[in-house]
């Protein structure tokens, strides 16, 4: 029977790069995510959604969390190799 591993270095590296791309996306251009939210609210719920300044702050903090996730993934990668 094959041994089952829960984490591979390649998987951690790939996930780290995905986290970096999304984290930078949320940090640098939060407007794109908020425009997507506005479109979602209008299309699916028929609601008029007006984001506040706190929404932009939340999206940037969300980007920081994604960057921390990337750092964790790279840490896992370098401890597994």
Helices and strands as residue ranges (DSSP letters): H 9-28, H 30-40, I 41-45, H 53-80
